[in-house]
Structure formats: structure tokens, C-alpha cells
Amino acid sequence: TRFIATPESLAVEAYRAMLVAATEEDIILTSQLTGAPANFLMPSFIAAGVDPAILTDTSDKTFSTNVESRAWKDIGSAGHGVRAVTAVKPVAEIVALTDIYAALLVAYFAKPPL
């Protein structure tokens, strides 16, 4: 999820902005799109004109006949770590932060217990 919100990704700006604004409350788990359970951004369904309430019933693996067939290219997926996406940042900056976090963890766990 974090690398989608980068200038280098092929994601459209609206998707990147949605990731930055999203929290875990914006994630919906549904199998209604593909038949396999996956996490999607609820605001992307709303923007596409789909009522998220129809996505919670997993007994039927397809949309009801009341929903017209549509392209799902504008439906964004995201994981529960979406809250960590606070801004659109270059990949190099994200990787550098990851390296810093890793070094801090190694240093922390290398200390003898108190």
C-alpha cells in the first residue's frame, strides 16, 4: 500500500490522495468483485457510484442484477496499514526511512536487558 502513494507508481493522483486520507475504517473486505476476499477502499466505491452496503453480503459472489456492469479500474485496494501512508513520497525516501527503522530495531534489540 505504501508504495502506491509514490510519484513513481502508475496510480492516478486521486488514488494516491485517497490512500493519504484513508484510515483502517475506510477498508472494506469483500469477495463481491472477484469471488476472492480482498481489501478495498470504501471511498473508491462511493466515488464510482457503488453503495458499499451491497458489498458486505458474501453469500453471492457477484453483484446483484440491480448493479450495472462497470469497469473496476477506479476501485482502489489497500491494506490495514493504510494509516501509515501520510503523504505522497518518493520511493527513495520511503526506502531510506525503512533502512533507518531497521537500524534502530537492530540497535534496540542488541542491547542487554535492564
matplotlib code that plots the C-alpha trace (Angstrom):
import matplotlib.pyplot as plt

x = [0.0, 2.8, 4.5, 1.3, 1.4, 4.6, 5.2, 6.9, 3.8, 1.3, -1.6, -3.7, -3.5, -7.0, -6.0, -2.8, -4.8, -7.4, -4.6, -3.2, -6.6, -7.7, -7.7, -8.4, -12.0, -12.1, -11.1, -13.8, -13.3, -15.4, -15.4, -18.0, -15.6, -13.6, -15.0, -11.9, -11.9, -9.8, -9.5, -10.7, -11.0, -14.7, -14.3, -13.4, -16.6, -18.6, -16.7, -17.7, -21.3, -21.5, -23.2, -20.7, -23.7, -24.1, -20.6, -20.9, -23.1, -20.6, -23.2, -23.4, -20.1, -21.4, -23.2, -27.0, -28.7, -29.5, -25.9, -24.9, -21.7, -18.8, -15.1, -13.4, -10.2, -11.2, -11.7, -8.7, -7.4, -5.4, -4.3, -4.9, -1.5, -3.0, -2.9, 0.9, 0.5, 0.7, 1.9, 2.9, 6.7, 9.3, 10.3, 13.9, 12.6, 10.5, 13.3, 15.7, 13.2, 12.8, 16.6, 16.7, 13.9, 15.7, 18.9, 17.1, 15.4, 18.7, 20.3, 17.4, 17.3, 21.1, 21.1, 21.3, 18.1, 17.8]
y = [0.0, 2.5, 2.3, 3.0, 6.6, 7.5, 9.7, 6.7, 4.5, 4.3, 5.1, 8.1, 11.1, 10.6, 7.1, 8.4, 11.1, 8.6, 6.5, 9.5, 10.4, 6.9, 5.1, 1.4, 2.4, 3.1, -0.5, -3.0, -6.7, -8.2, -11.0, -9.4, -8.1, -11.2, -14.0, -14.0, -11.9, -8.7, -5.3, -2.3, 1.4, 2.2, 5.8, 4.5, 2.5, 5.6, 7.7, 5.0, 5.3, 1.9, 1.7, -0.1, -1.7, -4.2, -5.4, -6.9, -9.9, -12.6, -15.3, -14.3, -13.9, -11.5, -8.1, -8.2, -7.5, -4.0, -3.0, -2.4, -3.9, -1.5, -1.3, -1.7, 0.2, 3.0, 0.9, 1.2, -1.6, -1.0, -2.9, -2.1, -0.3, 2.5, 4.8, 4.8, 6.5, 10.1, 11.8, 11.0, 10.5, 9.3, 5.6, 6.5, 8.4, 5.5, 3.0, 5.3, 5.5, 1.7, 1.4, 3.8, 1.9, -1.4, 0.0, 1.4, -2.0, -3.8, -1.4, -1.7, -5.4, -5.7, -4.0, -6.3, -6.4, -4.0]
z = [0.0, 0.9, -2.5, -4.4, -2.9, -4.6, -7.7, -9.4, -9.2, -12.1, -9.8, -10.6, -8.4, -7.0, -5.8, -4.1, -2.4, -1.2, 0.3, 2.2, 3.5, 4.4, 7.8, 8.5, 8.9, 5.2, 4.3, 3.3, 2.9, 0.1, -2.3, -4.5, -7.1, -8.0, -5.8, -3.6, -0.4, -0.8, 0.9, -0.9, -0.2, 0.6, -0.7, -4.1, -4.3, -3.3, -5.9, -8.5, -7.5, -5.7, -2.4, -0.1, 1.8, -1.1, -0.7, 2.7, 1.8, 0.7, 0.1, -3.5, -5.3, -7.9, -7.8, -7.8, -11.1, -9.8, -10.3, -13.9, -15.2, -14.9, -15.2, -11.8, -12.8, -10.5, -7.4, -5.1, -2.9, 0.3, 3.4, 7.0, 7.2, 5.1, 8.2, 7.8, 4.4, 5.5, 2.3, -1.3, -1.0, -3.5, -3.3, -2.3, 0.8, 1.9, 1.5, 3.4, 6.2, 6.2, 6.5, 9.4, 11.2, 10.6, 12.1, 15.1, 15.7, 15.5, 17.9, 20.3, 20.4, 20.6, 24.0, 27.0, 29.1, 32.0]

ax = plt.figure().add_subplot(projection="3d")
ax.plot(x, y, z, "-o")
ax.set_aspect("equal")
plt.show()
